[in-house]
Amino acid sequence: MDRDFADDELTRFAAGGPPPLPGGGGVLERDGVRLWFGDYGEGPAVVLLHGGMGNAGNFGHQVPPLIAAGYRVIAMDSRGQGRSSWDGRPFSYEQYGEDVAALLDHIGVERAVIVGWSDGACTGLALARAHKARVSGVFFFACNVDASGTWPFEMTDVIGNCLARHQKDYAVLSPTPDGFDAMGQALQVMQSSQPNYSAADLASIDVPVCVAQASGDEFIRPEHARYIAETIPGARLVALDGVSHFAPVQRPALFNGAVLDFLASLPEWG
């Protein structure tokens, strides 16, 4: 990967998206929905969970370097997003976590590290709380754990470019290509009230956690990231300078380096 690649304004992301994922993919039928996933490489398992309104393809800059580093990479479309269907019921991070657990069962993976971006990060914590034995660690990037952690929303050109890409992808990938607005509204209902973890909830998380905070995150307050890292036992905080909420596609080498450092710090897992 080009270590000098930069797309700080997301103009390239809006125009063409990240590099495509490797070919192939599968579907898990569960609880009235069809969940799409890709399963690549061999080695300890790493699950990539995308942000709200996105899809697994948003990790096109991450999958090849992780495979090259000796990891098995599972990237899934959260229910209602990307190629995965939706039954119209309200979304929740706990439900997303159960989807991940079911996928791990489906593909025969006992334990995995979760790399979560925004909504995917909260899904990782929900899975770690409910299924500690399945989670070898959580790389938690760009999400809050209660309502105090977010900035007031302000639309920017960067956010607009991200949304433009998500809308284009959804229209091509989704089994309900006209449903983007309904899906987005349902996500906003979830995000307005979830997650809502107390300090005691965070203190009960007993897996290795790395909290990564971008210096220019448009949504998450830096002091909130520090609070999360200080409250989850043994968690560490990593600063990603010069990027924002969209670091995986803005400066992939920077983001990937932080992920690989975290993975290297963990004992091998099955």
VOKE-644097 format. One record per residue (C-alpha): residue number from 0; residue in one letter; x, y, z. Coordinates in steps of 0.001 Angstrom, whole numbers, padded with zeros to 6 digits. Layout:
REM VOKE-644097
+-----+---------+---------+---------+---------+
! num ! residuo !      px !      py !      pz !
+-----+---------+---------+---------+---------+
! NUM !       A !       X !       Y !       Z !
...
+-----+---------+---------+---------+---------+
//
This chain:
REM VOKE-644097
+-----+---------+---------+---------+---------+
! num ! residuo !      px !      py !      pz !
+-----+---------+---------+---------+---------+
!   0 !       M !  000000 !  000000 !  000000 !
!   1 !       D !  001158 !  003524 ! -000765 !
!   2 !       R !  002239 !  004884 !  002616 !
!   3 !       D !  001887 !  008428 !  001294 !
!   4 !       F ! -001752 !  007959 !  000262 !
!   5 !       A ! -003922 !  010765 !  001638 !
!   6 !       D ! -007535 !  011683 !  001014 !
!   7 !       D ! -008146 !  014158 !  003808 !
!   8 !       E ! -011198 !  015779 !  002176 !
!   9 !       L ! -012610 !  012386 !  001052 !
!  10 !       T ! -012825 !  013558 ! -002552 !
!  11 !       R ! -011337 !  010292 ! -003824 !
!  12 !       F ! -013555 !  008316 ! -001466 !
!  13 !       A ! -016653 !  010105 ! -002744 !
!  14 !       A ! -015663 !  009613 ! -006376 !
!  15 !       G ! -014661 !  005970 ! -006393 !
!  16 !       G ! -014438 !  004518 ! -002898 !
!  17 !       P ! -011551 !  002475 ! -001488 !
!  18 !       P ! -009877 ! -000379 ! -003372 !
!  19 !       P ! -012304 ! -003285 ! -003822 !
!  20 !       L ! -012312 ! -006165 ! -001379 !
!  21 !       P ! -010938 ! -009508 ! -002548 !
!  22 !       G ! -013431 ! -011556 ! -004533 !
!  23 !       G ! -015987 ! -013843 ! -003001 !
!  24 !       G ! -018198 ! -013550 !  000023 !
!  25 !       G ! -020887 ! -015426 !  001852 !
!  26 !       V ! -024288 ! -014963 !  003414 !
!  27 !       L ! -025529 ! -015962 !  006854 !
!  28 !       E ! -029303 ! -016202 !  007177 !
!  29 !       R ! -030204 ! -015319 !  010731 !
!  30 !       D ! -033212 ! -014052 !  012606 !
!  31 !       G ! -035092 ! -013000 !  009482 !
!  32 !       V ! -032192 ! -011224 !  007771 !
!  33 !       R ! -029403 ! -012098 !  005356 !
!  34 !       L ! -025986 ! -010961 !  006596 !
!  35 !       W ! -023220 ! -010597 !  004012 !
!  36 !       F ! -019597 ! -011245 !  004951 !
!  37 !       G ! -016195 ! -011667 !  003380 !
!  38 !       D ! -013640 ! -014112 !  004807 !
!  39 !       Y ! -010042 ! -013700 !  003662 !
!  40 !       G ! -006605 ! -015072 !  004530 !
!  41 !       E ! -005399 ! -017394 !  007246 !
!  42 !       G ! -004239 ! -016939 !  010818 !
!  43 !       P ! -005682 ! -015371 !  013970 !
!  44 !       A ! -009083 ! -013882 !  013173 !
!  45 !       V ! -009756 ! -010154 !  012943 !
!  46 !       V ! -013317 ! -008912 !  012410 !
!  47 !       L ! -013729 ! -005503 !  010757 !
!  48 !       L ! -016953 ! -003644 !  011625 !
!  49 !       H ! -017821 ! -000522 !  009645 !
!  50 !       G ! -019518 !  002699 !  010683 !
!  51 !       G ! -023159 !  003676 !  010326 !
!  52 !       M ! -024606 !  003781 !  006784 !
!  53 !       G ! -021402 !  002259 !  005387 !
!  54 !       N ! -020419 ! -001243 !  004362 !
!  55 !       A ! -017534 ! -003694 !  004611 !
!  56 !       G ! -016002 ! -002262 !  001448 !
!  57 !       N ! -015043 !  000832 !  003437 !
!  58 !       F ! -012161 ! -001305 !  004737 !
!  59 !       G ! -010652 ! -001807 !  001285 !
!  60 !       H ! -007418 ! -000164 !  002470 !
!  61 !       Q ! -007210 ! -002402 !  005546 !
!  62 !       V ! -007938 ! -005935 !  004333 !
!  63 !       P ! -004824 ! -006567 !  002170 !
!  64 !       P ! -002291 ! -005300 !  004767 !
!  65 !       L ! -003923 ! -007423 !  007467 !
!  66 !       I ! -003834 ! -010507 !  005256 !
!  67 !       A ! -000181 ! -009772 !  004423 !
!  68 !       A !  000574 ! -009541 !  008156 !
!  69 !       G ! -000731 ! -013085 !  008676 !
!  70 !       Y ! -004303 ! -012551 !  009839 !
!  71 !       R ! -007606 ! -014051 !  008801 !
!  72 !       V ! -009842 ! -011073 !  008050 !
!  73 !       I ! -013634 ! -011183 !  008329 !
!  74 !       A ! -015468 ! -008105 !  007077 !
!  75 !       M ! -019250 ! -008000 !  007352 !
!  76 !       D ! -022070 ! -005682 !  006338 !
!  77 !       S ! -024124 ! -004819 !  009417 !
!  78 !       R ! -027812 ! -005642 !  009138 !
!  79 !       G ! -029688 ! -003149 !  007013 !
!  80 !       Q ! -026479 ! -001839 !  005464 !
!  81 !       G ! -024383 ! -002765 !  002446 !
!  82 !       R ! -025501 ! -006124 !  001064 !
!  83 !       S ! -027212 ! -007201 !  004291 !
!  84 !       S ! -030992 ! -007081 !  004561 !
!  85 !       W ! -033180 ! -005606 !  007276 !
!  86 !       D ! -036480 ! -006738 !  008727 !
!  87 !       G ! -037515 ! -003226 !  009754 !
!  88 !       R ! -037097 ! -003759 !  013488 !
!  89 !       P ! -035214 ! -001131 !  015533 !
!  90 !       F ! -031433 ! -001390 !  015465 !
!  91 !       S ! -029322 ! -001899 !  018588 !
!  92 !       Y ! -025640 ! -002439 !  019272 !
!  93 !       E ! -026476 ! -005555 !  021292 !
!  94 !       Q ! -028301 ! -006975 !  018268 !
!  95 !       Y ! -025299 ! -006182 !  016060 !
!  96 !       G ! -023069 ! -007942 !  018581 !
!  97 !       E ! -025243 ! -011050 !  018461 !
!  98 !       D ! -025009 ! -010982 !  014662 !
!  99 !       V ! -021215 ! -011030 !  014941 !
! 100 !       A ! -021318 ! -013918 !  017436 !
! 101 !       A ! -023596 ! -015866 !  015096 !
! 102 !       L ! -021236 ! -015217 !  012189 !
! 103 !       L ! -018262 ! -016476 !  014192 !
! 104 !       D ! -020245 ! -019650 !  014906 !
! 105 !       H ! -021152 ! -019959 !  011237 !
! 106 !       I ! -017560 ! -019812 !  010015 !
! 107 !       G ! -016071 ! -021800 !  012894 !
! 108 !       V ! -014091 ! -019058 !  014630 !
! 109 !       E ! -013867 ! -019382 !  018401 !
! 110 !       R ! -012114 ! -016099 !  019172 !
! 111 !       A ! -011402 ! -012933 !  017255 !
! 112 !       V ! -010170 ! -009398 !  017678 !
! 113 !       I ! -012756 ! -006780 !  016775 !
! 114 !       V ! -011630 ! -003686 !  014878 !
! 115 !       G ! -014563 ! -001307 !  015044 !
! 116 !       W ! -015059 !  002069 !  013411 !
! 117 !       S ! -017784 !  004311 !  014869 !
! 118 !       D ! -020937 !  002153 !  015197 !
! 119 !       G ! -018688 ! -000859 !  014666 !
! 120 !       A ! -016632 !  000127 !  017705 !
! 121 !       C ! -019694 !  000106 !  019945 !
! 122 !       T ! -020688 ! -003238 !  018476 !
! 123 !       G ! -017271 ! -004537 !  019514 !
! 124 !       L ! -017806 ! -003447 !  023117 !
! 125 !       A ! -021317 ! -004935 !  023147 !
! 126 !       L ! -019889 ! -008242 !  021947 !
! 127 !       A ! -017087 ! -008122 !  024515 !
! 128 !       R ! -019594 ! -007537 !  027334 !
! 129 !       A ! -021945 ! -010333 !  026227 !
! 130 !       H ! -019429 ! -012874 !  024907 !
! 131 !       K ! -016086 ! -012243 !  026572 !
! 132 !       A ! -014804 ! -015705 !  025628 !
! 133 !       R ! -015214 ! -014904 !  021926 !
! 134 !       V ! -013280 ! -011623 !  021965 !
! 135 !       S ! -009488 ! -011450 !  022147 !
! 136 !       G ! -009442 ! -007673 !  022021 !
! 137 !       V ! -011254 ! -004587 !  020758 !
! 138 !       F ! -009725 ! -001779 !  018700 !
! 139 !       F ! -012244 !  000970 !  019456 !
! 140 !       F ! -012145 !  003867 !  017005 !
! 141 !       A ! -014368 !  006945 !  016846 !
! 142 !       C ! -017408 !  006242 !  018966 !
! 143 !       N ! -018976 !  007354 !  022227 !
! 144 !       V ! -020270 !  005226 !  025097 !
! 145 !       D ! -022855 !  007718 !  026371 !
! 146 !       A ! -024504 !  010918 !  025228 !
! 147 !       S ! -021904 !  013174 !  026849 !
! 148 !       G ! -019226 !  012084 !  024411 !
! 149 !       T ! -020355 !  013773 !  021210 !
! 150 !       W ! -019963 !  017219 !  019684 !
! 151 !       P ! -023058 !  019039 !  018392 !
! 152 !       F ! -023480 !  017978 !  014769 !
! 153 !       E ! -022202 !  020337 !  012085 !
! 154 !       M ! -022283 !  019363 !  008432 !
! 155 !       T ! -018947 !  019705 !  006647 !
! 156 !       D ! -017726 !  019015 !  003123 !
! 157 !       V ! -015868 !  015953 !  004427 !
! 158 !       I ! -019005 !  014509 !  006021 !
! 159 !       G ! -020927 !  015321 !  002846 !
! 160 !       N ! -018402 !  013435 !  000738 !
! 161 !       C ! -018680 !  010428 !  003040 !
! 162 !       L ! -022479 !  010440 !  002852 !
! 163 !       A ! -022355 !  010738 ! -000935 !
! 164 !       R ! -020213 !  007593 ! -001126 !
! 165 !       H ! -022490 !  005709 !  001262 !
! 166 !       Q ! -025585 !  006627 ! -000763 !
! 167 !       K ! -023977 !  005499 ! -004021 !
! 168 !       D ! -022826 !  002209 ! -002506 !
! 169 !       Y ! -026178 !  001507 ! -000888 !
! 170 !       A ! -028028 !  002004 ! -004170 !
! 171 !       V ! -025765 ! -000575 ! -005837 !
! 172 !       L ! -025339 ! -003112 ! -003048 !
! 173 !       S ! -028531 ! -003174 ! -000997 !
! 174 !       P ! -031381 ! -005629 ! -001600 !
! 175 !       T ! -033617 ! -002585 ! -000995 !
! 176 !       P ! -031797 !  000088 ! -003030 !
! 177 !       D ! -034400 !  002792 ! -002358 !
! 178 !       G ! -034246 !  002335 !  001420 !
! 179 !       F ! -031243 !  004482 !  002325 !
! 180 !       D ! -033213 !  007254 !  004021 !
! 181 !       A ! -035318 !  004852 !  006097 !
! 182 !       M ! -032212 !  002968 !  007178 !
! 183 !       G ! -030437 !  006208 !  008090 !
! 184 !       Q ! -033382 !  007412 !  010165 !
! 185 !       A ! -033503 !  004119 !  012062 !
! 186 !       L ! -029775 !  004373 !  012765 !
! 187 !       Q ! -030239 !  007889 !  014122 !
! 188 !       V ! -032893 !  006615 !  016537 !
! 189 !       M ! -030391 !  004061 !  017852 !
! 190 !       Q ! -027511 !  006521 !  018003 !
! 191 !       S ! -029572 !  009100 !  019901 !
! 192 !       S ! -030073 !  006768 !  022857 !
! 193 !       Q ! -027354 !  004121 !  022561 !
! 194 !       P ! -024929 !  003195 !  023848 !
! 195 !       N ! -025484 !  004352 !  027397 !
! 196 !       Y ! -022778 !  002648 !  029418 !
! 197 !       S ! -022087 !  003646 !  032999 !
! 198 !       A ! -018585 !  003737 !  034434 !
! 199 !       A ! -019401 !  000432 !  036127 !
! 200 !       D ! -020383 ! -001067 !  032763 !
! 201 !       L ! -017046 ! -000017 !  031290 !
! 202 !       A ! -015146 ! -001287 !  034322 !
! 203 !       S ! -016692 ! -004719 !  033772 !
! 204 !       I ! -015125 ! -005100 !  030318 !
! 205 !       D ! -012399 ! -007675 !  030764 !
! 206 !       V ! -010673 ! -007903 !  027380 !
! 207 !       P ! -007759 ! -005883 !  025975 !
! 208 !       V ! -009008 ! -002599 !  024508 !
! 209 !       C ! -007247 !  000094 !  022498 !
! 210 !       V ! -009138 !  003377 !  022210 !
! 211 !       A ! -008010 !  005296 !  019119 !
! 212 !       Q ! -008958 !  008959 !  018865 !
! 213 !       A ! -008434 !  011126 !  015792 !
! 214 !       S ! -007232 !  014648 !  016505 !
! 215 !       G ! -009906 !  016149 !  014250 !
! 216 !       D ! -012846 !  013849 !  014960 !
! 217 !       E ! -016029 !  015676 !  013947 !
! 218 !       F ! -018247 !  013663 !  016299 !
! 219 !       I ! -016340 !  012446 !  019381 !
! 220 !       R ! -014881 !  014691 !  022074 !
! 221 !       P ! -011221 !  013923 !  022902 !
! 222 !       E ! -011872 !  014002 !  026648 !
! 223 !       H ! -014505 !  011301 !  026139 !
! 224 !       A ! -011987 !  009004 !  024486 !
! 225 !       R ! -009647 !  009581 !  027444 !
! 226 !       Y ! -012470 !  008722 !  029835 !
! 227 !       I ! -013164 !  005453 !  028033 !
! 228 !       A ! -009499 !  004467 !  028084 !
! 229 !       E ! -009138 !  005394 !  031754 !
! 230 !       T ! -012293 !  003528 !  032809 !
! 231 !       I ! -011917 !  000199 !  030969 !
! 232 !       P ! -009344 ! -001791 !  032960 !
! 233 !       G ! -005993 ! -001934 !  031195 !
! 234 !       A ! -007184 ! -000032 !  028122 !
! 235 !       R ! -004782 !  002254 !  026322 !
! 236 !       L ! -005339 !  005426 !  024334 !
! 237 !       V ! -003736 !  006022 !  020953 !
! 238 !       A ! -003802 !  009422 !  019245 !
! 239 !       L ! -004174 !  009582 !  015470 !
! 240 !       D ! -002922 !  012996 !  014439 !
! 241 !       G ! -003915 !  014869 !  011299 !
! 242 !       V ! -007055 !  012825 !  010594 !
! 243 !       S ! -010708 !  012863 !  011563 !
! 244 !       H ! -013615 !  010456 !  012042 !
! 245 !       F ! -012742 !  008964 !  008656 !
! 246 !       A ! -009108 !  008019 !  009291 !
! 247 !       P ! -009291 !  004527 !  007697 !
! 248 !       V ! -009894 !  006121 !  004296 !
! 249 !       Q ! -008107 !  009443 !  004863 !
! 250 !       R ! -004679 !  008146 !  005932 !
! 251 !       P ! -004833 !  004334 !  005744 !
! 252 !       A ! -001162 !  003788 !  006619 !
! 253 !       L ! -001575 !  005726 !  009866 !
! 254 !       F ! -004723 !  003851 !  010851 !
! 255 !       N ! -003356 !  000459 !  009801 !
! 256 !       G ! -000173 !  001027 !  011780 !
! 257 !       A ! -002168 !  001615 !  014959 !
! 258 !       V ! -004266 ! -001515 !  014343 !
! 259 !       L ! -001219 ! -003695 !  013621 !
! 260 !       D !  000572 ! -002393 !  016727 !
! 261 !       F ! -002442 ! -003373 !  018836 !
! 262 !       L ! -002665 ! -006811 !  017254 !
! 263 !       A !  001053 ! -007398 !  017814 !
! 264 !       S !  000617 ! -006563 !  021507 !
! 265 !       L ! -001866 ! -009423 !  022015 !
! 266 !       P ! -001065 ! -013073 !  022679 !
! 267 !       E ! -001949 ! -015410 !  019836 !
! 268 !       W ! -005575 ! -016453 !  019816 !
! 269 !       G ! -007539 ! -019317 !  018285 !
+-----+---------+---------+---------+---------+
//
